[in-house]
Amino acid sequence: MALEFTDANFKEEVLDSEGVAVVDFWAEWCGPCRIIAPVIEELSKEYEGKVKVGKLNVDFNPEVSYHFNIRSIPTVLIIKNGEVVDRQVGVASKKALADKIEAVL
């Protein structure tokens, strides 16, 4: 199951941790976010133990959203060792996201 990232835990869970993290910025009212949600869940299962895959609700976590200049959702950031290495804005296929993850592993 995908992790839940928040303003409170983001630094510890993502920025200060080694390895790769995939963060889906979303909101409940966002139709495209609902389309990509099952893909994020599948990736979280497939990469369990290798990559932290989680979601951050922009409505409840404005600090992180502002810090990463999230202007459109869904936006998926791929972060490695605390640095953004890739960004996907809008709906993407599971294969497209998996290819981006594999490229940084």
DSSP file (Angstrom, degrees, kcal/mol; ACC not computed):
  #  RESIDUE AA STRUCTURE BP1 BP2  ACC     N-H-->O    O-->H-N    N-H-->O    O-->H-N    TCO  KAPPA ALPHA  PHI   PSI    X-CA   Y-CA   Z-CA
    1    1 A M              0   0    0      0, 0.0    52,-0.1     0, 0.0    40,-0.1   0.000 360.0 360.0 360.0 140.0    0.0    0.0    0.0
    2    2 A A        -     0   0    0      1,-0.1    52,-0.3    50,-0.1    39,-0.1  -0.315 360.0-116.6 -63.3 143.0    1.2    3.5   -0.9
    3    3 A L  E     -a   54   0A   0     50,-2.8    52,-2.5     1,-0.1     2,-0.7  -0.327  19.9-122.7 -73.5 160.8    2.6    5.5    2.0
    4    4 A E  E     -a   55   0A   0     50,-0.2     2,-0.3    -2,-0.1    52,-0.2  -0.932  26.8-164.0-109.2 112.2    0.9    8.8    3.1
    5    5 A F        +     0   0    0     50,-3.0    52,-0.5    -2,-0.7     2,-0.3  -0.724  12.3 175.4 -93.9 145.8    3.3   11.7    3.0
    6    6 A T     >  -     0   0    0     -2,-0.3     4,-1.8    50,-0.1    55,-0.1  -0.860  48.9 -98.3-138.2 170.9    2.5   14.9    4.9
    7    7 A D  T  4 S+     0   0    0     -2,-0.3     4,-0.4    53,-0.2    54,-0.1   0.873 124.0  52.5 -56.7 -35.8    4.1   18.3    5.6
    8    8 A A  T  4 S+     0   0    0      1,-0.2     4,-0.3     2,-0.1    -1,-0.2   0.850 120.7  26.8 -72.7 -35.8    5.0   16.8    9.0
    9    9 A N  T  > S+     0   0    0      1,-0.1     4,-3.0     2,-0.1     5,-0.3   0.490  93.8  93.2-108.0  -2.1    6.8   13.6    7.8
   10   10 A F  H  X>S+     0   0    0     -4,-1.8     4,-2.7     1,-0.2     5,-1.5   0.903  85.1  50.0 -62.7 -44.7    8.1   14.5    4.4
   11   11 A K  I  4>S+     0   0    0     -4,-0.4     5,-3.1     3,-0.2     6,-0.3   0.946 118.8  38.2 -59.7 -48.6   11.5   15.7    5.4
   12   12 A E  I  45S+     0   0    0     -4,-0.3    -2,-0.2     3,-0.2    -1,-0.2   0.930 122.8  40.9 -68.5 -46.4   12.2   12.5    7.4
   13   13 A E  I  <5S+     0   0    0     -4,-3.0    -2,-0.2     3,-0.1    -3,-0.2   0.808 134.9   8.7 -75.3 -31.1   10.5   10.0    5.1
   14   14 A V  I  <5S+     0   0    0     -4,-2.7     3,-0.5    -5,-0.3    68,-0.4   0.793 127.3  41.2-117.3 -58.3   11.7   11.4    1.7
   15   15 A L  I   <S+     0   0    0     -5,-1.5    -3,-0.2     1,-0.2    -4,-0.2   0.876 121.0  39.0 -70.3 -38.0   14.3   14.2    1.8
   16   16 A D  S   <S+     0   0    0     -5,-3.1     2,-0.3    -6,-0.3    -1,-0.2   0.481  99.6  91.0 -91.4  -2.4   16.5   12.7    4.6
   17   17 A S  S    S-     0   0    0     -3,-0.5    65,-0.3    -6,-0.3     2,-0.2  -0.707  75.0-123.2 -97.4 146.9   16.2    9.1    3.5
   18   18 A E  S    S+     0   0    0     -2,-0.3     2,-0.2    63,-0.1    -2,-0.1  -0.508  71.6  31.6 -81.6 154.1   18.6    7.4    1.2
   19   19 A G  S    S-     0   0    0     -2,-0.2    62,-2.8    32,-0.1     2,-0.4  -0.578  98.2 -34.7 100.4-163.4   17.3    5.8   -2.0
   20   20 A V  E     -bC  51  80A   0     30,-0.6    32,-2.3    60,-0.2     2,-0.4  -0.798  46.2-174.7-106.9 138.8   14.5    6.5   -4.3
   21   21 A A  E     -bC  52  79A   0     58,-3.0    58,-3.1    -2,-0.4     2,-0.5  -0.989  11.8-154.8-129.2 142.1   11.0    7.9   -3.4
   22   22 A V  E     -bC  53  78A   0     30,-3.4    32,-2.8    -2,-0.4     2,-0.5  -0.977  14.5-168.4-116.1 122.3    8.0    8.4   -5.7
   23   23 A V  E     -bC  54  77A   0     54,-2.7    54,-2.5    -2,-0.5     2,-0.7  -0.950   9.1-159.5-120.6 119.3    5.6   11.0   -4.5
   24   24 A D  E     -bC  55  76A   0     30,-2.6    32,-2.9    -2,-0.5     2,-0.6  -0.865   9.1-154.7 -96.4 111.9    2.1   11.5   -6.1
   25   25 A F  E     +bC  56  75A   0     50,-3.3    50,-1.3    -2,-0.7     2,-0.2  -0.791  36.2 145.3 -87.4 124.3    0.7   15.0   -5.4
   26   26 A W  E     -b   57   0A   0     30,-2.1    32,-2.8    -2,-0.6    33,-0.4  -0.844  37.6-146.4-148.6 175.9   -3.0   14.7   -5.5
   27   27 A A    >   -     0   0    0     -2,-0.2     3,-1.3    30,-0.2     6,-0.1  -0.974  29.1-118.9-151.0 153.6   -6.4   15.8   -4.2
   28   28 A E  T 3  S+     0   0    0     -2,-0.3     6,-0.1     1,-0.3    -1,-0.1   0.826 112.5  53.5 -63.4 -32.8   -9.7   14.1   -3.7
   29   29 A W  T 3  S+     0   0    0      4,-0.0     2,-0.7    -3,-0.0    -1,-0.3   0.508  85.4 103.6 -81.0  -4.2  -11.6   16.4   -6.1
   30   30 A C    <>  -     0   0    0     -3,-1.3     4,-1.4     1,-0.2    -3,-0.2  -0.713  54.1-163.6 -90.4 112.2   -9.1   15.8   -8.9
   31   31 A G  H >> S+     0   0    0     -2,-0.7     4,-1.4     1,-0.2     3,-0.6   0.934  91.0  49.2 -59.2 -51.0  -10.5   13.4  -11.6
   32   32 A P  H 3> S+     0   0    0      0, 0.0     4,-1.8     0, 0.0    -1,-0.2   0.821 105.8  59.8 -60.4 -28.6   -7.1   12.6  -13.2
   33   33 A C  H 3> S+     0   0    0      1,-0.2     4,-1.3     2,-0.2    -2,-0.2   0.877 103.3  50.8 -64.9 -36.9   -5.7   11.9   -9.7
   34   34 A R  H << S+     0   0    0     -4,-1.4    -1,-0.2    -3,-0.6    -3,-0.1   0.819 107.3  54.7 -69.7 -29.9   -8.3    9.2   -9.3
   35   35 A I  H  < S+     0   0    0     -4,-1.4     4,-0.4     1,-0.2    -2,-0.2   0.902 113.3  40.1 -68.2 -41.0   -7.2    7.7  -12.7
   36   36 A I  H  X S+     0   0    0     -4,-1.8     4,-2.0     1,-0.2     3,-0.5   0.652  93.4  87.5 -84.6 -15.3   -3.6    7.5  -11.7
   37   37 A A  H  X S+     0   0    0     -4,-1.3     4,-2.1     1,-0.2    -1,-0.2   0.886  87.0  49.6 -54.3 -46.7   -4.3    6.3   -8.1
   38   38 A P  H  > S+     0   0    0      0, 0.0     4,-2.4     0, 0.0    -1,-0.2   0.858 109.0  54.3 -63.4 -32.1   -4.4    2.5   -9.0
   39   39 A V  H  > S+     0   0    0     -3,-0.5     4,-2.5    -4,-0.4    -2,-0.2   0.917 107.6  49.4 -64.7 -43.4   -1.1    2.8  -10.8
   40   40 A I  H  X S+     0   0    0     -4,-2.0     4,-2.2     1,-0.2    -1,-0.2   0.909 110.9  50.5 -62.5 -42.1    0.5    4.3   -7.8
   41   41 A E  H  X S+     0   0    0     -4,-2.1     4,-1.6     2,-0.2    -2,-0.2   0.918 110.6  48.8 -62.2 -43.7   -0.8    1.5   -5.6
   42   42 A E  H  X S+     0   0    0     -4,-2.4     4,-2.5     1,-0.2    -2,-0.2   0.917 111.3  49.5 -63.1 -43.0    0.5   -1.1   -8.1
   43   43 A L  H  X S+     0   0    0     -4,-2.5     4,-2.4     1,-0.2    -1,-0.2   0.875 106.2  56.8 -63.8 -36.5    3.9    0.5   -8.2
   44   44 A S  H  < S+     0   0    0     -4,-2.2    -1,-0.2     1,-0.2    -2,-0.2   0.876 111.6  43.0 -63.5 -35.8    4.0    0.6   -4.3
   45   45 A K  H >< S+     0   0    0     -4,-1.6     3,-0.9     2,-0.2    -2,-0.2   0.913 115.0  48.4 -73.5 -43.6    3.5   -3.2   -4.3
   46   46 A E  H 3< S+     0   0    0     -4,-2.5    -2,-0.2     1,-0.2    -3,-0.2   0.827 119.3  37.8 -68.1 -32.1    5.9   -3.9   -7.1
   47   47 A Y  T >X S+     0   0    0     -4,-2.4     3,-2.7    -5,-0.2     4,-2.5   0.235  81.1 144.8-104.7  13.1    8.7   -1.8   -5.6
   48   48 A E  T <4 S+     0   0    0     -3,-0.9     4,-0.1     1,-0.3    -3,-0.1  -0.282  75.0  15.3 -55.1 130.8    8.1   -2.6   -2.0
   49   49 A G  T 34 S+     0   0    0      2,-0.3    -1,-0.3     1,-0.1     3,-0.1   0.233 127.4  58.0  87.7 -13.8   11.5   -2.7   -0.2
   50   50 A K  T <4 S+     0   0    0     -3,-2.7   -30,-0.6     1,-0.4     2,-0.4   0.709 111.1  21.6-113.3 -35.6   13.3   -1.0   -3.0
   51   51 A V  E  < S- b   0  20A   0     -4,-2.5     2,-0.7    -7,-0.1    -1,-0.4  -0.996  70.2-126.8-138.5 138.3   11.4    2.4   -3.5
   52   52 A K  E     - b   0  21A   0    -32,-2.3   -30,-3.4    -2,-0.4     2,-0.5  -0.791  32.0-173.4 -83.8 118.2    9.2    4.4   -1.1
   53   53 A V  E     + b   0  22A   0     -2,-0.7   -50,-2.8   -32,-0.2     2,-0.3  -0.960  18.4 142.1-116.1 125.4    6.0    5.1   -3.1
   54   54 A G  E     -ab   3  23A   0    -32,-2.8   -30,-2.6    -2,-0.5     2,-0.3  -0.931  40.0-117.4-155.0 177.6    3.5    7.4   -1.5
   55   55 A K  E     -ab   4  24A   0    -52,-2.5   -50,-3.0    -2,-0.3     2,-0.4  -0.904  11.8-161.0-124.0 147.6    0.9   10.1   -1.9
   56   56 A L  E     - b   0  25A   0    -32,-2.9   -30,-2.1    -2,-0.3     2,-0.6  -0.969  17.5-139.5-131.6 117.3    0.7   13.7   -0.6
   57   57 A N  E >>  - b   0  26A   0    -52,-0.5     4,-1.0    -2,-0.4     3,-0.8  -0.647   9.2-156.5 -78.0 114.9   -2.7   15.4   -0.5
   58   58 A V  T 34 S+     0   0    0    -32,-2.8    -1,-0.2    -2,-0.6   -31,-0.1   0.770  88.1  62.1 -66.2 -26.1   -2.1   19.0   -1.7
   59   59 A D  T 34 S+     0   0    0    -33,-0.4    -1,-0.2     1,-0.2   -32,-0.1   0.832 115.0  31.6 -68.4 -31.1   -5.2   20.3    0.1
   60   60 A F  T <4 S+     0   0    0     -3,-0.8   -53,-0.2     1,-0.2    -1,-0.2   0.477 121.6  48.8-105.1  -5.0   -3.9   19.3    3.5
   61   61 A N     X  +     0   0    0     -4,-1.0     4,-1.4     1,-0.1    -1,-0.2  -0.549  57.0 155.4-136.5  69.2   -0.1   19.7    2.9
   62   62 A P  H  >  +     0   0    0      0, 0.0     4,-2.6     0, 0.0     5,-0.2   0.779  65.9  64.9 -71.3 -26.7    0.5   23.1    1.4
   63   63 A E  H  > S+     0   0    0      2,-0.2     4,-2.6     1,-0.2     5,-0.1   0.956 107.0  39.0 -63.7 -51.6    4.1   23.5    2.6
   64   64 A V  H  > S+     0   0    0      1,-0.2     4,-2.0     2,-0.2    -1,-0.2   0.910 115.9  53.2 -65.6 -41.4    5.6   20.6    0.6
   65   65 A S  H  <>S+     0   0    0     -4,-1.4     5,-2.6     1,-0.2    -1,-0.2   0.911 112.6  44.4 -59.6 -43.0    3.4   21.4   -2.4
   66   66 A Y  H ><5S+     0   0    0     -4,-2.6     3,-1.7     3,-0.2    -2,-0.2   0.923 109.3  56.1 -66.8 -45.1    4.6   25.0   -2.4
   67   67 A H  H 3<5S+     0   0    0     -4,-2.6    -2,-0.2     1,-0.3    -1,-0.2   0.858 112.8  41.4 -56.6 -38.5    8.3   24.0   -1.8
   68   68 A F  T 3<5S-     0   0    0     -4,-2.0    -1,-0.3    -5,-0.1    -2,-0.2   0.275 111.6-120.0 -96.4  10.9    8.2   21.8   -5.0
   69   69 A N  T < 5 -     0   0    0     -3,-1.7     2,-0.7     1,-0.2    -3,-0.2   0.893  40.5-176.6  55.8  46.0    6.2   24.4   -7.0
   70   70 A I      < +     0   0    0     -5,-2.6    -1,-0.2     1,-0.2     3,-0.1  -0.672  17.3 157.1 -78.7 112.6    3.3   22.0   -7.6
   71   71 A R        +     0   0    0     -2,-0.7     2,-0.4     1,-0.3    -1,-0.2   0.552  61.7  35.0-112.3 -14.3    0.9   23.9   -9.9
   72   72 A S  S    S-     0   0    0     18,-0.0    -1,-0.3   -47,-0.0    18,-0.2  -0.999  84.0-107.5-143.4 140.9   -1.0   21.1  -11.5
   73   73 A I  S    S+     0   0    0     -2,-0.4   -40,-0.2     1,-0.2   -47,-0.1  -0.945  89.4  42.2-125.7 150.2   -2.1   17.7  -10.2
   74   74 A P  S    S+     0   0    0      0, 0.0    16,-3.6     0, 0.0     2,-0.4   0.446  73.7 162.3 -74.7 143.2   -1.5   14.9  -10.5
   75   75 A T  E     -CD  25  89A   0    -50,-1.3   -50,-3.3    14,-0.2     2,-0.5  -1.000  21.0-159.6-124.7 131.5    2.2   15.5  -10.4
   76   76 A V  E     -CD  24  88A   0     12,-3.1    12,-2.7    -2,-0.4     2,-0.4  -0.956   5.9-163.9-113.6 121.4    4.6   12.7   -9.6
   77   77 A L  E     -CD  23  87A   0    -54,-2.5   -54,-2.7    -2,-0.5     2,-0.6  -0.850   8.6-153.3-102.0 139.5    8.1   13.5   -8.3
   78   78 A I  E     -CD  22  86A   0      8,-2.6     7,-3.1    -2,-0.4     8,-1.4  -0.968  19.4-171.7-109.9 119.5   10.9   11.0   -8.3
   79   79 A I  E     -CD  21  84A   0    -58,-3.1   -58,-3.0    -2,-0.6     2,-0.5  -0.938   9.1-170.0-118.6 128.6   13.3   11.9   -5.6
   80   80 A K  E >  S-CD  20  83A   0      3,-2.9     3,-1.9    -2,-0.5   -60,-0.2  -0.979  74.9 -17.4-122.8 124.0   16.7   10.2   -5.1
   81   81 A N  T 3  S-     0   0    0    -62,-2.8    -1,-0.2    -2,-0.5   -63,-0.1   0.867 130.5 -49.5  50.4  41.8   18.7   10.9   -2.0
   82   82 A G  T 3  S+     0   0    0    -68,-0.4     2,-0.4   -63,-0.4    -1,-0.3   0.405 118.1 105.3  85.2  -2.0   16.7   14.0   -1.3
   83   83 A E  E <  S-D   80   0A   0     -3,-1.9    -3,-2.9   -68,-0.0     2,-0.4  -0.921  74.0-118.2-115.9 136.9   17.0   15.5   -4.8
   84   84 A V  E     +D   79   0A   0     -2,-0.4    -5,-0.3    -5,-0.2     3,-0.1  -0.583  36.0 169.6 -70.2 122.4   14.2   15.6   -7.5
   85   85 A V  E     +     0   0A   0     -7,-3.1     2,-0.3    -2,-0.4    -6,-0.2   0.565  63.2  11.7-110.8 -14.6   15.5   13.6  -10.4
   86   86 A D  E     -D   78   0A   0     -8,-1.4    -8,-2.6     2,-0.0     2,-0.4  -0.985  58.0-160.7-159.9 156.5   12.3   13.4  -12.5
   87   87 A R  E     -D   77   0A   0     -2,-0.3     2,-0.5   -10,-0.2   -10,-0.2  -0.997   1.0-167.4-144.2 133.2    8.9   14.9  -12.7
   88   88 A Q  E     -D   76   0A   0    -12,-2.7   -12,-3.1    -2,-0.4     2,-0.5  -0.981   8.1-165.2-122.5 118.0    5.7   13.7  -14.4
   89   89 A V  E     +D   75   0A   0     -2,-0.5   -14,-0.2   -14,-0.2   -16,-0.1  -0.906  58.1   5.8-104.8 126.8    2.8   16.2  -14.7
   90   90 A G  S    S-     0   0    0    -16,-3.6   -14,-0.1    -2,-0.5     2,-0.1  -0.293 109.0 -28.3  95.0 176.8   -0.6   14.7  -15.6
   91   91 A V        +     0   0    0    -18,-0.1     2,-0.3    -2,-0.1    -2,-0.1  -0.405  63.0 180.0 -68.4 137.7   -1.7   11.1  -16.0
   92   92 A A        -     0   0    0     -2,-0.1   -53,-0.1    -4,-0.1    -2,-0.1  -0.956  29.1-103.5-136.0 156.5    0.9    8.6  -17.1
   93   93 A S     >  -     0   0    0     -2,-0.3     4,-2.1     1,-0.1     5,-0.2  -0.323  31.2-113.7 -73.8 160.8    0.9    4.9  -17.8
   94   94 A K  H  > S+     0   0    0      1,-0.2     4,-2.8     2,-0.2     5,-0.2   0.907 118.6  52.5 -59.7 -42.0    2.3    2.4  -15.3
   95   95 A K  H  > S+     0   0    0      1,-0.2     4,-2.7     2,-0.2    -1,-0.2   0.912 106.8  52.1 -62.5 -43.1    5.0    1.6  -17.8
   96   96 A A  H  > S+     0   0    0      1,-0.2     4,-1.6     2,-0.2    -1,-0.2   0.918 114.3  42.6 -60.8 -43.8    6.0    5.2  -18.2
   97   97 A L  H  X S+     0   0    0     -4,-2.1     4,-2.3     2,-0.2    -2,-0.2   0.906 113.4  51.9 -70.0 -40.7    6.4    5.7  -14.5
   98   98 A A  H  X S+     0   0    0     -4,-2.8     4,-3.0     1,-0.2    -2,-0.2   0.894 107.9  52.7 -62.2 -39.5    8.1    2.3  -14.0
   99   99 A D  H  X S+     0   0    0     -4,-2.7     4,-1.7     1,-0.2    -1,-0.2   0.899 109.2  49.3 -62.2 -40.5   10.6    3.3  -16.7
  100  100 A K  H  X S+     0   0    0     -4,-1.6     4,-0.6     2,-0.2    -2,-0.2   0.894 113.0  47.2 -65.3 -39.6   11.4    6.6  -14.9
  101  101 A I  H >X S+     0   0    0     -4,-2.3     3,-1.4     1,-0.2     4,-0.9   0.946 111.0  50.5 -66.2 -48.3   11.9    4.7  -11.6
  102  102 A E  H >< S+     0   0    0     -4,-3.0     3,-0.6     1,-0.3    -1,-0.2   0.839 102.2  62.9 -59.2 -33.7   14.1    2.0  -13.3
  103  103 A A  H 3< S+     0   0    0     -4,-1.7    -1,-0.3     1,-0.2    -2,-0.2   0.755 110.5  37.8 -65.1 -24.0   16.2    4.8  -14.8
  104  104 A V  H <<        0   0    0     -3,-1.4    -1,-0.2    -4,-0.6    -2,-0.2   0.475 360.0 360.0-107.9  -3.2   17.3    6.1  -11.3
  105  105 A L    <<        0   0    0     -4,-0.9    -1,-0.2    -3,-0.6    -2,-0.1   0.496 360.0 360.0 -77.4 360.0   17.6    2.8   -9.5
